[in-house]
Amino acid sequence: MPSLHLTGLDDRQFFSARLLRKTEHFTRGEDVLWLFATLANLAALAILAWRLPRSVRGIGLGRIGTAIIVALVVLVTEWFVQLPFGIADLWWQHHFGLGPFDIGAWLSSQWAGLLGQSGALLVGITLVVGLAGRFRRWWWLPAGATVVAVTALFAFAGGWLDSSGTHTLRNAQYRQDVARLEAAEHVRGTPVVVQNVSSFTNQINAFTVGFGASRHVVLWNTLFDGRLSRRSIDVVIAHELGHVRSGHIKKAIGWSALTVFPVLAIVTWLLRRRGGLADPVNVPLAFLALAVIVLLTAPLQNAVSRRYEAEADWRALNATHDPAAAKQLFQSFGKTSLEQPDPGWLDYLWLENHPTLMQ
């Protein structure tokens, strides 16, 4: 795969001055919303880590039961703190024509996400606090192994769960294209399905879920609304099949195995003088520590993601032999998603998990 240096390339060769101004304005607003949402979240966690322990002792539900209640309080607080920023972002995208401003539908999806997070948190806190109480200083070793196993399980099951409610490709020409591209990528038998998203966005996208028997490629129905040519849509399909060919989801699980142990070890070290996570009092501080670690390591996570996305782009080029269609596709993203072709370095490090359009 070639390097992605931009030496000698000028975004004004590929995008109009008006579009570049528009994408810059949109990106600046997105960056500001992200920054204030992040600061608000960290502030809320800091306040909870300071104030919540005073009430923990009186809950009286045992060590694990108390930890679950505290964790749910933290989760719900974070959800409400992020709510106004989410609504503001929904309006900002609507203002630029990227989707409807339907707060009701958006809240419904957010509420469903909160329920899912609550269930996962219930299992996670029970596991972590239970292991911390049993193994004390070394609880993070069995906990890390369990987290990796659960991550792999969810990634496998997600192949079916995240593709539920979709339908098969109804256009015979695209079904033929899929068969041809599957053969080129050596991933025959990968289900390619369509998800209806028009009720909440006008943007175009696709993603790959699952691995092995559960693998699916999911295409948003907005890909087929006439803004893209058939050849450019083939590039999208080939890109997602490239993820399947490269086993990127399994590799992501491998990365989780590499990162989860040092992260849990750091949390253990930070809480060691306060009794560790065996004491429910320290649950809010653990959330704050994890949030800071995730923020600080985001550039590394994004760099890995960009590498995988670039590899999938390269596989798509080799499968389609159509660089003109790929160029047209990436130019279209400037209009359909208002992606800034060459964003500033802060945005690039912390928010860009795909190669830039110019790359």
Contacts in CASP RR format, 6 or more apart in sequence:
PFRMAT RR
TARGET T0000
AUTHOR 0000-0000-0000
METHOD contacts of the structure
MODEL  1
MPSLHLTGLDDRQFFSARLLRKTEHFTRGEDVLWLFATLANLAALAILAW
RLPRSVRGIGLGRIGTAIIVALVVLVTEWFVQLPFGIADLWWQHHFGLGP
FDIGAWLSSQWAGLLGQSGALLVGITLVVGLAGRFRRWWWLPAGATVVAV
TALFAFAGGWLDSSGTHTLRNAQYRQDVARLEAAEHVRGTPVVVQNVSSF
TNQINAFTVGFGASRHVVLWNTLFDGRLSRRSIDVVIAHELGHVRSGHIK
KAIGWSALTVFPVLAIVTWLLRRRGGLADPVNVPLAFLALAVIVLLTAPL
QNAVSRRYEAEADWRALNATHDPAAAKQLFQSFGKTSLEQPDPGWLDYLW
LENHPTLMQ
1 310 0 8 1.000
1 311 0 8 1.000
1 314 0 8 1.000
2 314 0 8 1.000
4 310 0 8 1.000
4 355 0 8 1.000
4 359 0 8 1.000
6 342 0 8 1.000
6 358 0 8 1.000
6 359 0 8 1.000
9 358 0 8 1.000
11 20 0 8 1.000
11 341 0 8 1.000
11 342 0 8 1.000
11 357 0 8 1.000
11 358 0 8 1.000
12 20 0 8 1.000
14 327 0 8 1.000
14 331 0 8 1.000
14 341 0 8 1.000
14 357 0 8 1.000
14 358 0 8 1.000
15 23 0 8 1.000
15 331 0 8 1.000
15 334 0 8 1.000
15 341 0 8 1.000
15 357 0 8 1.000
19 334 0 8 1.000
19 335 0 8 1.000
20 340 0 8 1.000
20 341 0 8 1.000
22 96 0 8 1.000
22 338 0 8 1.000
23 334 0 8 1.000
23 338 0 8 1.000
23 339 0 8 1.000
23 340 0 8 1.000
23 341 0 8 1.000
24 340 0 8 1.000
26 92 0 8 1.000
26 96 0 8 1.000
26 338 0 8 1.000
26 340 0 8 1.000
27 338 0 8 1.000
27 339 0 8 1.000
27 340 0 8 1.000
27 343 0 8 1.000
27 347 0 8 1.000
29 92 0 8 1.000
30 89 0 8 1.000
30 92 0 8 1.000
30 351 0 8 1.000
31 346 0 8 1.000
31 347 0 8 1.000
31 351 0 8 1.000
33 85 0 8 1.000
33 86 0 8 1.000
33 88 0 8 1.000
33 89 0 8 1.000
33 92 0 8 1.000
34 350 0 8 1.000
34 351 0 8 1.000
36 85 0 8 1.000
37 82 0 8 1.000
37 85 0 8 1.000
37 86 0 8 1.000
38 295 0 8 1.000
40 81 0 8 1.000
40 82 0 8 1.000
40 85 0 8 1.000
41 78 0 8 1.000
41 81 0 8 1.000
41 82 0 8 1.000
41 291 0 8 1.000
42 288 0 8 1.000
42 291 0 8 1.000
42 292 0 8 1.000
42 295 0 8 1.000
44 77 0 8 1.000
44 78 0 8 1.000
44 81 0 8 1.000
45 74 0 8 1.000
45 78 0 8 1.000
45 284 0 8 1.000
45 287 0 8 1.000
45 288 0 8 1.000
45 291 0 8 1.000
46 288 0 8 1.000
48 73 0 8 1.000
48 74 0 8 1.000
48 77 0 8 1.000
48 284 0 8 1.000
48 287 0 8 1.000
48 288 0 8 1.000
49 284 0 8 1.000
49 285 0 8 1.000
49 287 0 8 1.000
49 288 0 8 1.000
52 70 0 8 1.000
52 73 0 8 1.000
52 74 0 8 1.000
52 284 0 8 1.000
53 281 0 8 1.000
53 282 0 8 1.000
53 284 0 8 1.000
56 66 0 8 1.000
56 70 0 8 1.000
56 280 0 8 1.000
56 281 0 8 1.000
57 281 0 8 1.000
59 65 0 8 1.000
59 66 0 8 1.000
59 69 0 8 1.000
59 70 0 8 1.000
59 280 0 8 1.000
60 66 0 8 1.000
61 68 0 8 1.000
61 69 0 8 1.000
63 129 0 8 1.000
63 130 0 8 1.000
63 133 0 8 1.000
63 278 0 8 1.000
63 279 0 8 1.000
63 280 0 8 1.000
64 125 0 8 1.000
64 126 0 8 1.000
64 129 0 8 1.000
64 130 0 8 1.000
65 280 0 8 1.000
66 280 0 8 1.000
67 125 0 8 1.000
67 129 0 8 1.000
67 277 0 8 1.000
67 280 0 8 1.000
67 283 0 8 1.000
68 121 0 8 1.000
68 122 0 8 1.000
68 125 0 8 1.000
68 126 0 8 1.000
70 280 0 8 1.000
70 283 0 8 1.000
70 284 0 8 1.000
71 121 0 8 1.000
71 125 0 8 1.000
71 283 0 8 1.000
71 287 0 8 1.000
72 118 0 8 1.000
72 121 0 8 1.000
74 283 0 8 1.000
74 284 0 8 1.000
74 287 0 8 1.000
75 114 0 8 1.000
75 117 0 8 1.000
75 118 0 8 1.000
75 121 0 8 1.000
76 114 0 8 1.000
79 110 0 8 1.000
79 114 0 8 1.000
83 110 0 8 1.000
86 106 0 8 1.000
87 103 0 8 1.000
87 106 0 8 1.000
90 101 0 8 1.000
90 103 0 8 1.000
90 106 0 8 1.000
91 101 0 8 1.000
93 99 0 8 1.000
93 201 0 8 1.000
94 100 0 8 1.000
94 101 0 8 1.000
96 338 0 8 1.000
97 202 0 8 1.000
98 201 0 8 1.000
98 202 0 8 1.000
98 203 0 8 1.000
98 337 0 8 1.000
98 338 0 8 1.000
99 200 0 8 1.000
99 201 0 8 1.000
99 202 0 8 1.000
99 203 0 8 1.000
100 199 0 8 1.000
100 200 0 8 1.000
102 199 0 8 1.000
102 200 0 8 1.000
105 199 0 8 1.000
105 200 0 8 1.000
106 200 0 8 1.000
109 200 0 8 1.000
123 150 0 8 1.000
125 283 0 8 1.000
127 143 0 8 1.000
127 146 0 8 1.000
128 139 0 8 1.000
128 143 0 8 1.000
128 277 0 8 1.000
129 277 0 8 1.000
129 278 0 8 1.000
129 280 0 8 1.000
129 283 0 8 1.000
130 139 0 8 1.000
130 278 0 8 1.000
131 139 0 8 1.000
131 142 0 8 1.000
131 143 0 8 1.000
131 146 0 8 1.000
132 139 0 8 1.000
132 143 0 8 1.000
132 276 0 8 1.000
132 277 0 8 1.000
132 278 0 8 1.000
133 139 0 8 1.000
133 277 0 8 1.000
133 278 0 8 1.000
135 141 0 8 1.000
135 142 0 8 1.000
136 278 0 8 1.000
137 268 0 8 1.000
137 272 0 8 1.000
139 268 0 8 1.000
139 277 0 8 1.000
139 278 0 8 1.000
140 261 0 8 1.000
140 264 0 8 1.000
140 265 0 8 1.000
140 267 0 8 1.000
140 268 0 8 1.000
141 261 0 8 1.000
143 264 0 8 1.000
144 260 0 8 1.000
144 261 0 8 1.000
144 264 0 8 1.000
147 256 0 8 1.000
147 260 0 8 1.000
147 264 0 8 1.000
148 253 0 8 1.000
148 254 0 8 1.000
148 256 0 8 1.000
148 257 0 8 1.000
148 260 0 8 1.000
151 253 0 8 1.000
151 256 0 8 1.000
152 253 0 8 1.000
155 210 0 8 1.000
155 211 0 8 1.000
155 249 0 8 1.000
155 252 0 8 1.000
155 253 0 8 1.000
156 210 0 8 1.000
156 211 0 8 1.000
156 212 0 8 1.000
156 214 0 8 1.000
157 214 0 8 1.000
158 209 0 8 1.000
158 210 0 8 1.000
158 214 0 8 1.000
159 209 0 8 1.000
159 210 0 8 1.000
159 211 0 8 1.000
159 214 0 8 1.000
159 215 0 8 1.000
159 216 0 8 1.000
160 214 0 8 1.000
160 216 0 8 1.000
162 207 0 8 1.000
162 209 0 8 1.000
162 210 0 8 1.000
162 216 0 8 1.000
162 218 0 8 1.000
163 191 0 8 1.000
163 193 0 8 1.000
163 195 0 8 1.000
163 209 0 8 1.000
163 216 0 8 1.000
163 218 0 8 1.000
165 195 0 8 1.000
166 193 0 8 1.000
166 194 0 8 1.000
166 195 0 8 1.000
166 216 0 8 1.000
166 218 0 8 1.000
167 193 0 8 1.000
167 194 0 8 1.000
167 196 0 8 1.000
168 191 0 8 1.000
168 192 0 8 1.000
168 193 0 8 1.000
168 194 0 8 1.000
169 175 0 8 1.000
169 178 0 8 1.000
169 192 0 8 1.000
169 193 0 8 1.000
169 194 0 8 1.000
169 219 0 8 1.000
170 194 0 8 1.000
171 224 0 8 1.000
173 230 0 8 1.000
174 230 0 8 1.000
174 233 0 8 1.000
174 237 0 8 1.000
177 230 0 8 1.000
177 233 0 8 1.000
177 234 0 8 1.000
177 237 0 8 1.000
178 192 0 8 1.000
178 237 0 8 1.000
179 188 0 8 1.000
181 234 0 8 1.000
181 237 0 8 1.000
181 238 0 8 1.000
181 241 0 8 1.000
181 319 0 8 1.000
181 320 0 8 1.000
182 188 0 8 1.000
182 189 0 8 1.000
182 190 0 8 1.000
182 241 0 8 1.000
184 238 0 8 1.000
184 318 0 8 1.000
184 319 0 8 1.000
184 320 0 8 1.000
185 238 0 8 1.000
185 241 0 8 1.000
185 242 0 8 1.000
185 244 0 8 1.000
185 245 0 8 1.000
185 315 0 8 1.000
185 319 0 8 1.000
186 245 0 8 1.000
187 241 0 8 1.000
187 242 0 8 1.000
187 244 0 8 1.000
187 245 0 8 1.000
190 215 0 8 1.000
190 216 0 8 1.000
190 217 0 8 1.000
190 241 0 8 1.000
190 244 0 8 1.000
191 215 0 8 1.000
191 216 0 8 1.000
191 217 0 8 1.000
192 216 0 8 1.000
192 217 0 8 1.000
192 219 0 8 1.000
192 237 0 8 1.000
192 240 0 8 1.000
193 216 0 8 1.000
193 217 0 8 1.000
193 218 0 8 1.000
193 219 0 8 1.000
194 218 0 8 1.000
194 219 0 8 1.000
194 220 0 8 1.000
194 221 0 8 1.000
194 224 0 8 1.000
195 218 0 8 1.000
195 219 0 8 1.000
195 220 0 8 1.000
195 221 0 8 1.000
196 221 0 8 1.000
197 205 0 8 1.000
197 220 0 8 1.000
197 221 0 8 1.000
197 222 0 8 1.000
198 221 0 8 1.000
198 222 0 8 1.000
198 225 0 8 1.000
201 220 0 8 1.000
201 222 0 8 1.000
202 222 0 8 1.000
202 336 0 8 1.000
203 220 0 8 1.000
203 222 0 8 1.000
203 336 0 8 1.000
203 337 0 8 1.000
204 220 0 8 1.000
204 222 0 8 1.000
204 223 0 8 1.000
204 227 0 8 1.000
204 228 0 8 1.000
204 236 0 8 1.000
204 332 0 8 1.000
204 333 0 8 1.000
204 336 0 8 1.000
204 337 0 8 1.000
205 220 0 8 1.000
205 222 0 8 1.000
205 223 0 8 1.000
206 217 0 8 1.000
206 218 0 8 1.000
206 219 0 8 1.000
206 220 0 8 1.000
206 223 0 8 1.000
206 236 0 8 1.000
206 237 0 8 1.000
206 239 0 8 1.000
206 240 0 8 1.000
207 217 0 8 1.000
207 218 0 8 1.000
207 240 0 8 1.000
208 215 0 8 1.000
208 216 0 8 1.000
208 217 0 8 1.000
208 218 0 8 1.000
208 240 0 8 1.000
208 243 0 8 1.000
208 244 0 8 1.000
208 248 0 8 1.000
208 249 0 8 1.000
209 215 0 8 1.000
209 216 0 8 1.000
209 218 0 8 1.000
209 249 0 8 1.000
210 216 0 8 1.000
210 249 0 8 1.000
211 247 0 8 1.000
211 249 0 8 1.000
211 250 0 8 1.000
215 244 0 8 1.000
215 249 0 8 1.000
217 237 0 8 1.000
217 240 0 8 1.000
217 241 0 8 1.000
217 244 0 8 1.000
219 233 0 8 1.000
219 236 0 8 1.000
219 237 0 8 1.000
219 240 0 8 1.000
222 336 0 8 1.000
223 233 0 8 1.000
223 236 0 8 1.000
224 233 0 8 1.000
227 332 0 8 1.000
227 335 0 8 1.000
227 336 0 8 1.000
228 236 0 8 1.000
228 328 0 8 1.000
228 329 0 8 1.000
228 332 0 8 1.000
229 325 0 8 1.000
229 328 0 8 1.000
231 320 0 8 1.000
231 322 0 8 1.000
231 324 0 8 1.000
231 325 0 8 1.000
231 328 0 8 1.000
232 325 0 8 1.000
232 326 0 8 1.000
232 328 0 8 1.000
232 329 0 8 1.000
232 332 0 8 1.000
234 320 0 8 1.000
234 322 0 8 1.000
234 325 0 8 1.000
235 316 0 8 1.000
235 320 0 8 1.000
235 322 0 8 1.000
235 325 0 8 1.000
235 326 0 8 1.000
235 329 0 8 1.000
236 316 0 8 1.000
236 329 0 8 1.000
238 315 0 8 1.000
238 316 0 8 1.000
238 319 0 8 1.000
238 320 0 8 1.000
239 312 0 8 1.000
239 313 0 8 1.000
239 315 0 8 1.000
239 316 0 8 1.000
240 312 0 8 1.000
241 315 0 8 1.000
241 316 0 8 1.000
241 319 0 8 1.000
242 311 0 8 1.000
242 312 0 8 1.000
242 315 0 8 1.000
242 316 0 8 1.000
242 319 0 8 1.000
243 249 0 8 1.000
243 308 0 8 1.000
243 312 0 8 1.000
245 315 0 8 1.000
246 308 0 8 1.000
246 311 0 8 1.000
246 312 0 8 1.000
246 315 0 8 1.000
248 308 0 8 1.000
248 311 0 8 1.000
248 312 0 8 1.000
251 308 0 8 1.000
252 308 0 8 1.000
255 304 0 8 1.000
259 297 0 8 1.000
263 290 0 8 1.000
263 293 0 8 1.000
266 289 0 8 1.000
266 293 0 8 1.000
267 277 0 8 1.000
267 286 0 8 1.000
267 289 0 8 1.000
267 290 0 8 1.000
267 293 0 8 1.000
268 276 0 8 1.000
268 277 0 8 1.000
270 285 0 8 1.000
270 289 0 8 1.000
271 277 0 8 1.000
271 282 0 8 1.000
271 285 0 8 1.000
271 286 0 8 1.000
271 289 0 8 1.000
274 281 0 8 1.000
274 282 0 8 1.000
274 285 0 8 1.000
275 282 0 8 1.000
276 282 0 8 1.000
277 283 0 8 1.000
277 286 0 8 1.000
298 349 0 8 1.000
298 350 0 8 1.000
299 349 0 8 1.000
299 350 0 8 1.000
301 353 0 8 1.000
302 349 0 8 1.000
302 350 0 8 1.000
302 351 0 8 1.000
302 352 0 8 1.000
302 353 0 8 1.000
305 353 0 8 1.000
305 354 0 8 1.000
306 352 0 8 1.000
306 353 0 8 1.000
306 354 0 8 1.000
306 355 0 8 1.000
309 353 0 8 1.000
309 354 0 8 1.000
309 355 0 8 1.000
310 355 0 8 1.000
310 359 0 8 1.000
313 326 0 8 1.000
313 355 0 8 1.000
316 326 0 8 1.000
317 323 0 8 1.000
317 326 0 8 1.000
320 326 0 8 1.000
330 357 0 8 1.000
331 357 0 8 1.000
333 339 0 8 1.000
333 357 0 8 1.000
334 341 0 8 1.000
334 357 0 8 1.000
339 356 0 8 1.000
339 357 0 8 1.000
340 347 0 8 1.000
340 356 0 8 1.000
340 357 0 8 1.000
341 356 0 8 1.000
341 357 0 8 1.000
341 358 0 8 1.000
342 356 0 8 1.000
342 357 0 8 1.000
342 358 0 8 1.000
343 351 0 8 1.000
343 352 0 8 1.000
343 356 0 8 1.000
348 356 0 8 1.000
END
